[in-house]
Amino acid sequence: MGIIHSSLLGTINGSMGNLVFYQLNGKTVVRQKPGPRKKPASERQLYQQKAFSIGQ
């Protein structure tokens, strides 16, 4: 959910639709939400995911 802080042209944080708003060095930046991965995770990535889940 996007949030507008202060006045009409204040800061915006969060997401609206497929856009993400965030602050970077005092400026509002807009980017598109990342889509699904196009290729499967490698063995090393799967290992790291498993190790992280065990640590949690």
Stockholm file with secondary structure:
# STOCKHOLM 1.0

chainA/1-56         MGIIHSSLLGTINGSMGNLVFYQLNGKTVVRQKPGPRKKPASERQLYQQKAFSIGQ
#=GR chainA/1-56 SS CCEECSSTTCCEEEEETTEEEEEETTEEEEEECCCCCSSCCCHHHHHHHHHHHHHC
#=GC SS_cons        CCEECSSTTCCEEEEETTEEEEEETTEEEEEECCCCCSSCCCHHHHHHHHHHHHHC
//
